Amino acid sequence: MDKSDCSGELLGRMASWGCDVSGALPRFVGDREFYCRMLALVPEEEDFAKLGVSLAAGDAKAAFNAAHTLKGVLGNLGLTPMYEETCAIVEPLRAGVLEGTQEHYEELLRQKAKLERLLSGGDA
């Protein structure tokens, strides 16, 4: 992702995908470049892997912690499609329930792949 993409095309593609870019930018004091630098870090967020490992191990507490962290990151960045999927994981885990979370995790990974495509200049 280059700086020129951050100023318009990327943000437009994200908005078309359903992201709340206009709501997120004020959290980054309107600094689009800073916002885009933070976006570029999302695919590298280690809590995606931690969540998968914890779900596979049946560790609801560790899965909740990873999902809750992701929920905050994704929400702050206005990544609405990913945020909503994470909410569908967090709420059952909050109650210690693992049932149904794996399917939402798999969808979250598909959403992450969409973000990676957007960041590399492709379409969602």
Backbone as CSV, one residue per row, in Angstrom:
resi,resn,N_x,N_y,N_z,CA_x,CA_y,CA_z,C_x,C_y,C_z
1,MET,0.849,-1.170,0.000,0.000,0.000,0.000,0.891,1.228,0.000
2,ASP,0.665,2.137,-0.939,1.457,3.358,-0.948,0.636,4.526,-0.401
3,LYS,1.326,5.624,-0.099,0.675,6.777,0.533,-0.446,7.350,-0.311
4,SER,-0.275,7.374,-1.627,-1.297,7.971,-2.477,-2.596,7.171,-2.420
5,ASP,-2.478,5.857,-2.274,-3.678,5.024,-2.192,-4.471,5.348,-0.938
6,CYS,-3.779,5.689,0.123,-4.439,5.971,1.385,-5.370,7.173,1.283
7,SER,-5.034,8.111,0.452,-5.791,9.349,0.414,-7.188,9.195,-0.177
8,GLY,-7.451,8.155,-0.905,-8.766,8.075,-1.507,-9.239,6.708,-1.931
9,GLU,-8.511,6.090,-2.844,-8.996,4.838,-3.432,-9.201,3.744,-2.389
10,LEU,-8.224,3.530,-1.536,-8.341,2.494,-0.501,-9.518,2.785,0.419
11,LEU,-9.615,4.017,0.877,-10.690,4.363,1.804,-12.051,4.228,1.144
12,GLY,-12.130,4.536,-0.131,-13.377,4.346,-0.873,-13.748,2.881,-1.005
13,ARG,-12.758,2.045,-1.285,-13.012,0.596,-1.383,-13.452,0.045,-0.036
14,MET,-12.850,0.552,1.029,-13.238,0.095,2.361,-14.664,0.509,2.693
15,ALA,-15.016,1.732,2.369,-16.381,2.203,2.613,-17.375,1.375,1.805
16,SER,-17.018,1.037,0.576,-17.897,0.205,-0.257,-18.073,-1.190,0.335
17,TRP,-17.067,-1.668,1.045,-17.111,-2.980,1.694,-17.994,-2.936,2.932
18,GLY,-18.281,-1.757,3.433,-19.127,-1.626,4.618,-18.394,-1.134,5.846
19,CYS,-17.165,-0.675,5.670,-16.385,-0.158,6.794,-16.818,1.269,7.120
20,ASP,-16.713,1.628,8.385,-17.078,2.964,8.850,-15.836,3.843,8.908
21,VAL,-15.307,4.158,7.747,-14.097,4.963,7.652,-14.337,6.354,8.226
22,SER,-15.457,6.964,7.884,-15.734,8.328,8.362,-15.890,8.362,9.882
23,GLY,-16.376,7.294,10.481,-16.484,7.226,11.929,-15.159,6.928,12.606
24,ALA,-14.279,6.235,11.915,-12.987,5.858,12.494,-11.954,6.975,12.401
25,LEU,-11.975,7.734,11.329,-10.942,8.756,11.126,-10.816,9.744,12.289
26,PRO,-11.904,10.195,12.905,-11.732,11.105,14.043,-10.949,10.479,15.204
27,ARG,-10.992,9.160,15.349,-10.209,8.500,16.394,-8.717,8.568,16.096
28,PHE,-8.395,8.911,14.845,-7.009,9.061,14.400,-6.738,10.522,14.053
29,VAL,-7.456,11.408,14.740,-7.411,12.864,14.551,-7.413,13.271,13.076
30,GLY,-8.156,12.523,12.283,-8.295,12.840,10.868,-7.051,12.568,10.037
31,ASP,-6.064,11.952,10.613,-4.798,11.688,9.924,-4.927,10.402,9.105
32,ARG,-5.211,10.544,7.835,-5.435,9.386,6.963,-4.208,8.486,6.851
33,GLU,-3.029,9.093,6.783,-1.815,8.281,6.661,-1.606,7.418,7.905
34,PHE,-1.823,8.012,9.082,-1.694,7.255,10.325,-2.734,6.134,10.359
35,TYR,-3.961,6.460,9.985,-5.035,5.469,9.926,-4.627,4.315,9.003
36,CYS,-4.119,4.632,7.847,-3.733,3.581,6.902,-2.554,2.761,7.406
37,ARG,-1.629,3.402,8.116,-0.525,2.633,8.706,-1.061,1.630,9.718
38,MET,-2.050,2.030,10.495,-2.645,1.121,11.476,-3.430,0.010,10.778
39,LEU,-4.117,0.350,9.705,-4.839,-0.664,8.919,-3.882,-1.740,8.413
40,ALA,-2.741,-1.303,7.937,-1.773,-2.237,7.366,-1.257,-3.234,8.402
41,LEU,-1.367,-2.897,9.682,-0.902,-3.793,10.736,-1.926,-4.865,11.108
42,VAL,-3.176,-4.649,10.751,-4.241,-5.576,11.160,-3.980,-7.015,10.723
43,PRO,-3.625,-7.271,9.467,-3.407,-8.679,9.082,-2.316,-9.370,9.883
44,GLU,-1.398,-8.600,10.457,-0.313,-9.172,11.241,-0.680,-9.357,12.711
45,GLU,-1.866,-8.929,13.108,-2.291,-9.005,14.514,-2.254,-10.457,14.981
46,GLU,-1.473,-10.713,16.010,-1.261,-12.081,16.488,-2.495,-12.694,17.139
47,ASP,-3.461,-11.877,17.522,-4.649,-12.433,18.162,-5.539,-13.231,17.203
48,PHE,-5.382,-13.052,15.897,-6.109,-13.921,14.953,-5.665,-15.363,15.167
49,ALA,-4.353,-15.580,15.226,-3.818,-16.934,15.429,-4.127,-17.440,16.830
50,LYS,-3.964,-16.577,17.838,-4.258,-16.981,19.213,-5.706,-17.443,19.343
51,LEU,-6.605,-16.743,18.684,-8.015,-17.114,18.732,-8.220,-18.501,18.142
52,GLY,-7.628,-18.755,16.987,-7.768,-20.059,16.348,-7.218,-21.191,17.189
53,VAL,-6.049,-20.976,17.762,-5.421,-22.002,18.606,-6.286,-22.256,19.841
54,SER,-6.776,-21.195,20.443,-7.590,-21.329,21.658,-8.909,-22.037,21.375
55,LEU,-9.535,-21.706,20.249,-10.784,-22.386,19.892,-10.530,-23.874,19.655
56,ALA,-9.455,-24.185,18.939,-9.126,-25.583,18.647,-8.837,-26.360,19.929
57,ALA,-8.266,-25.682,20.929,-7.942,-26.332,22.193,-9.134,-26.375,23.146
58,GLY,-10.231,-25.706,22.765,-11.402,-25.673,23.637,-11.221,-24.766,24.841
59,ASP,-10.316,-23.810,24.737,-10.019,-22.892,25.838,-10.834,-21.610,25.651
60,ALA,-12.030,-21.601,26.218,-12.948,-20.470,26.035,-12.383,-19.182,26.617
61,LYS,-11.688,-19.258,27.730,-11.158,-18.044,28.363,-10.091,-17.393,27.486
62,ALA,-9.138,-18.181,27.004,-8.086,-17.635,26.145,-8.671,-17.150,24.822
63,ALA,-9.644,-17.891,24.296,-10.302,-17.475,23.062,-11.028,-16.146,23.267
64,PHE,-11.705,-16.011,24.393,-12.393,-14.760,24.699,-11.404,-13.599,24.741
65,ASN,-10.279,-13.791,25.420,-9.285,-12.719,25.524,-8.782,-12.288,24.155
66,ALA,-8.479,-13.239,23.287,-8.001,-12.910,21.942,-9.094,-12.229,21.127
67,ALA,-10.309,-12.769,21.186,-11.421,-12.196,20.420,-11.767,-10.796,20.918
68,HIS,-11.706,-10.594,22.219,-12.030,-9.286,22.795,-11.013,-8.235,22.352
69,THR,-9.749,-8.619,22.308,-8.714,-7.712,21.808,-8.975,-7.361,20.349
70,LEU,-9.267,-8.375,19.537,-9.571,-8.130,18.124,-10.782,-7.221,17.967
71,LYS,-11.785,-7.438,18.779,-12.996,-6.620,18.717,-12.647,-5.145,18.908
72,GLY,-11.781,-4.852,19.872,-11.372,-3.477,20.113,-10.599,-2.883,18.952
73,VAL,-9.641,-3.633,18.442,-8.823,-3.166,17.316,-9.699,-2.910,16.098
74,LEU,-10.524,-3.889,15.764,-11.355,-3.785,14.563,-12.405,-2.690,14.691
75,GLY,-12.961,-2.546,15.888,-13.944,-1.502,16.123,-13.332,-0.119,16.009
76,ASN,-12.160,0.074,16.594,-11.499,1.378,16.525,-11.161,1.779,15.104
77,LEU,-10.842,0.803,14.275,-10.501,1.075,12.878,-11.724,1.144,11.968
78,GLY,-12.903,0.906,12.526,-14.125,0.975,11.720,-14.257,-0.162,10.723
79,LEU,-13.611,-1.283,10.989,-13.682,-2.445,10.096,-14.952,-3.228,10.418
80,THR,-16.073,-2.634,10.110,-17.382,-3.125,10.507,-17.641,-4.590,10.163
81,PRO,-17.372,-5.039,8.940,-17.642,-6.457,8.649,-16.867,-7.404,9.572
82,MET,-15.634,-7.072,9.840,-14.806,-7.903,10.714,-15.220,-7.730,12.174
83,TYR,-15.536,-6.522,12.556,-15.974,-6.225,13.920,-17.240,-7.018,14.257
84,GLU,-18.210,-7.006,13.349,-19.471,-7.723,13.601,-19.240,-9.221,13.739
85,GLU,-18.341,-9.751,12.932,-18.033,-11.188,13.022,-17.362,-11.488,14.355
86,THR,-16.511,-10.597,14.802,-15.833,-10.785,16.082,-16.822,-10.710,17.235
87,CYS,-17.803,-9.812,17.134,-18.833,-9.729,18.176,-19.584,-11.056,18.301
88,ALA,-19.813,-11.710,17.164,-20.513,-12.999,17.168,-19.668,-14.097,17.819
89,ILE,-18.388,-13.847,17.966,-17.492,-14.789,18.648,-17.389,-14.429,20.132
90,VAL,-17.239,-13.148,20.410,-17.020,-12.684,21.783,-18.189,-13.014,22.702
91,GLU,-19.402,-12.762,22.251,-20.546,-12.891,23.160,-20.744,-14.314,23.690
92,PRO,-20.718,-15.355,22.842,-20.826,-16.704,23.418,-19.639,-17.032,24.331
93,LEU,-18.445,-16.608,23.918,-17.264,-16.899,24.722,-17.319,-16.207,26.077
94,ARG,-17.940,-15.047,26.126,-18.090,-14.332,27.393,-18.813,-15.217,28.409
95,ALA,-19.741,-16.035,27.898,-20.497,-16.956,28.756,-19.830,-18.325,28.845
96,GLY,-18.637,-18.471,28.245,-17.925,-19.742,28.296,-18.415,-20.760,27.278
97,VAL,-19.184,-20.304,26.290,-19.762,-21.195,25.283,-18.911,-21.164,24.019
98,LEU,-18.459,-22.329,23.600,-17.664,-22.444,22.379,-18.520,-22.750,21.145
99,GLU,-19.684,-23.311,21.355,-20.540,-23.740,20.252,-20.824,-22.594,19.282
100,GLY,-20.573,-22.842,18.003,-20.848,-21.877,16.948,-19.727,-20.884,16.692
101,THR,-18.740,-20.838,17.576,-17.690,-19.836,17.406,-16.713,-20.188,16.282
102,GLN,-16.489,-21.449,16.035,-15.549,-21.855,14.984,-16.021,-21.361,13.615
103,GLU,-17.314,-21.451,13.343,-17.849,-20.993,12.061,-17.638,-19.491,11.902
104,HIS,-17.841,-18.751,12.978,-17.628,-17.300,12.917,-16.146,-16.976,12.779
105,TYR,-15.294,-17.769,13.399,-13.852,-17.580,13.258,-13.432,-17.786,11.801
106,GLU,-13.959,-18.824,11.174,-13.632,-19.081,9.766,-14.086,-17.924,8.881
107,GLU,-15.258,-17.369,9.178,-15.735,-16.207,8.420,-14.842,-14.998,8.703
108,LEU,-14.419,-14.832,9.930,-13.511,-13.739,10.270,-12.222,-13.848,9.458
109,LEU,-11.713,-15.046,9.286,-10.503,-15.227,8.476,-10.766,-14.893,7.011
110,ARG,-11.963,-15.186,6.511,-12.312,-14.794,5.136,-12.361,-13.264,5.034
111,GLN,-12.910,-12.620,6.060,-12.957,-11.162,6.082,-11.538,-10.583,6.148
112,LYS,-10.678,-11.215,6.905,-9.277,-10.779,6.989,-8.619,-10.873,5.617
113,ALA,-8.903,-11.931,4.890,-8.359,-12.088,3.539,-8.873,-10.974,2.619
114,LYS,-10.130,-10.571,2.797,-10.667,-9.449,2.017,-9.904,-8.172,2.326
115,LEU,-9.645,-7.943,3.599,-8.884,-6.758,3.981,-7.500,-6.792,3.344
116,GLU,-6.861,-7.933,3.365,-5.535,-8.061,2.758,-5.587,-7.735,1.268
117,ARG,-6.643,-8.181,0.579,-6.798,-7.865,-0.837,-6.980,-6.359,-1.036
118,LEU,-7.781,-5.730,-0.186,-7.987,-4.291,-0.279,-6.674,-3.546,-0.066
119,LEU,-5.938,-3.957,0.937,-4.675,-3.286,1.237,-3.646,-3.447,0.123
120,SER,-3.764,-4.529,-0.631,-2.822,-4.749,-1.719,-3.313,-4.146,-3.039
121,GLY,-4.451,-3.453,-2.993,-4.942,-2.760,-4.181,-6.068,-3.453,-4.901
122,GLY,-6.527,-4.581,-4.400,-7.626,-5.304,-5.039,-8.974,-4.920,-4.485
123,ASP,-9.985,-5.616,-4.936,-11.350,-5.391,-4.451,-11.673,-6.357,-3.330
124,ALA,-12.654,-5.954,-2.523,-13.114,-6.812,-1.425,-13.826,-7.993,-2.004
